[in-house]
Amino acid sequence: MTQVGSRSERTADSDIVRVQADSGMSKTLHHGLEILELLAVHPRGLTVSEIADGIGVHRTVAHRLIRTLEAHRLCRRDNRKRISLGTGLVTLADSVEQDLRTLARPILEELADTVEATAHLVVRESESDVRAMMVVEPRRSKMHIAFRPGQVDPIDRGSAGLAMLASMPPMDGERPEVAAARRRGYALSQGEIVPAAIGISAAVPSRPGGTQAAVGISVFELTAGEEKLAAAVMAAAGALGKLLH
């Protein structure tokens, strides 16, 4: 969650939600985390100067931050002196929602193969954003939509976020699509995240205090029928919810 006194803004790199530091934060740690977020959307690496420009600090400051991250194996430097994410992040990330990912994978795989479309698990990351935690592509489809895990989107755009909002009590000013999703048990969106793509998602029933999540699919058209696809999505979300309780 974004802390009181700080604010977030989306950068040109759509996967980065830039947090503005406030007086209650550690500025050094803040910049170090910004480097990791920047490198996450530049898998081919960046130079020290590019990183300095990217987070808005002097090159000397960026160099010290990178050296610290290297020491913790959170980033690495190749023979061209380009900086990229390091293997230490794997250890840190491995335990993040491990139970949720482990339980969700076979359910998403079955869903993707059944409807021959890309299936995804999306979790609520903050008050205003959701993140794609897992993306599973169908094994027998001739054509399907592809996108990578980690993508961050506004909670009020796209079927996954709408499904999560629909799982909560009605709020003033909510989109009509949220109310519609609440009535029918699933959310439908078109072209809100990926142009020309249709999303169908259902909220995962969660235990009190559990991670808010949604299971969904992305398709080019509803040739299989909206109700049939929605039923498969809701069944998958319900199956995952039962395993989590």
SVG drawing of the C-alpha trace seen along z (x, -y; Angstrom):
<svg xmlns="http://www.w3.org/2000/svg" viewBox="-27 -15 61 44">
<polyline fill="none" stroke="black" stroke-width="0.4" points="0.0,0.0 1.1,-3.5 1.9,-5.2 0.1,-8.3 2.1,-11.4 3.6,-9.7 2.0,-9.5 2.4,-7.3 2.4,-8.1 2.7,-5.9 5.8,-6.4 6.3,-6.0 7.3,-2.4 3.8,-1.0 5.1,1.6 6.6,-1.0 4.4,-2.8 6.8,-5.6 6.4,-6.3 7.3,-9.8 9.4,-9.8 8.1,-11.6 9.8,-12.7 9.0,-9.5 10.9,-7.4 14.6,-6.4 15.7,-8.3 18.7,-6.0 16.6,-2.8 13.9,-4.5 16.5,-5.1 17.9,-1.6 14.4,-0.1 13.8,-2.5 16.9,-1.0 15.5,2.5 12.2,1.5 13.9,-0.3 16.0,2.8 12.9,5.0 11.6,3.3 15.0,3.3 16.1,6.9 19.0,6.1 20.5,3.9 21.4,0.3 24.6,-1.7 25.3,-3.6 24.5,-6.9 21.2,-5.6 20.2,-4.4 21.2,-7.8 19.1,-9.6 16.2,-7.1 15.9,-7.7 17.0,-11.3 20.2,-11.2 23.9,-12.1 26.0,-9.4 28.2,-9.1 25.1,-8.4 23.9,-5.8 27.3,-4.1 27.3,-3.7 23.7,-2.4 24.6,0.1 27.7,1.3 25.6,2.0 23.0,3.9 25.8,5.9 27.2,6.8 23.8,8.3 23.6,10.0 20.5,8.0 22.0,6.7 25.1,7.6 27.4,6.1 28.3,7.8 31.5,7.4 30.1,4.4 29.5,2.7 25.7,2.9 23.7,3.4 20.9,6.0 19.0,7.7 20.9,10.3 20.2,13.8 19.8,12.8 16.3,11.6 15.3,15.2 15.8,16.2 13.8,13.2 11.0,13.7 10.7,17.5 8.7,17.2 6.4,14.4 2.9,15.9 4.5,19.3 1.4,21.2 -0.9,19.1 1.3,19.7 1.8,23.4 -1.9,24.0 -2.8,21.8 -0.5,23.3 -2.4,26.6 -5.7,24.8 -4.5,22.1 -3.0,24.8 -6.2,26.7 -8.2,23.5 -5.9,22.4 -6.0,25.8 -9.8,26.1 -10.7,22.8 -7.6,22.6 -6.7,19.1 -4.2,17.5 -5.1,17.7 -3.8,15.4 -3.7,14.9 -3.8,11.3 -3.4,10.0 -4.1,6.7 -0.9,4.9 -2.1,1.6 -5.3,-0.5 -5.1,-1.5 -3.1,1.2 -3.1,4.9 -0.2,7.1 -0.2,10.1 1.4,12.8 1.1,15.7 0.4,16.1 -0.2,19.5 -0.4,19.9 -2.5,22.8 -0.5,25.7 -2.7,26.6 -4.0,23.3 -3.0,22.1 -3.1,18.5 -3.3,16.8 -2.5,13.6 0.8,13.3 2.0,11.0 4.5,11.4 4.0,11.7 4.7,8.7 2.6,6.3 1.0,3.6 -2.4,2.1 -4.9,-0.2 -7.5,1.7 -10.4,0.0 -9.2,1.0 -9.4,4.6 -11.5,7.5 -9.2,8.7 -9.3,5.5 -13.0,5.0 -13.7,8.5 -11.9,7.7 -13.8,4.5 -17.0,6.4 -16.2,8.8 -16.4,5.9 -19.5,3.9 -20.7,1.2 -19.0,-2.2 -20.0,-5.6 -18.7,-6.4 -17.8,-2.9 -17.9,-2.0 -21.2,-0.4 -19.0,2.5 -18.3,3.3 -21.9,3.4 -22.6,5.6 -19.8,8.0 -21.2,8.1 -24.6,9.2 -23.3,12.0 -20.2,13.2 -17.6,12.3 -16.2,9.2 -15.8,8.5 -13.6,5.9 -12.5,5.2 -9.3,3.4 -8.6,1.9 -5.3,3.6 -4.3,5.2 -5.8,3.5 -8.5,5.7 -8.3,8.3 -11.3,9.4 -10.8,10.2 -13.0,12.4 -12.2,12.7 -13.7,13.8 -12.6,13.0 -11.0,15.8 -12.9,16.3 -10.4,15.3 -10.0,16.0 -10.1,12.9 -6.8,11.1 -5.8,13.2 -4.5,11.8 -7.2,10.4 -6.9,12.1 -8.7,12.9 -8.4,15.7 -9.1,14.8 -8.5,15.4 -7.7,13.2 -9.2,13.9 -9.5,12.2 -13.2,13.0 -16.0,14.7 -16.5,17.5 -16.8,20.1 -19.6,18.1 -19.4,15.6 -21.4,17.8 -19.3,20.9 -16.0,19.1 -17.3,17.3 -18.4,20.5 -14.9,22.0 -13.3,19.0 -15.7,18.9 -15.1,22.6 -11.3,22.1 -11.6,19.2 -13.8,21.2 -11.5,24.2 -8.5,22.0 -10.6,20.4 -11.4,23.7 -7.7,24.7 -6.8,21.5 -9.3,21.8"/>
</svg>
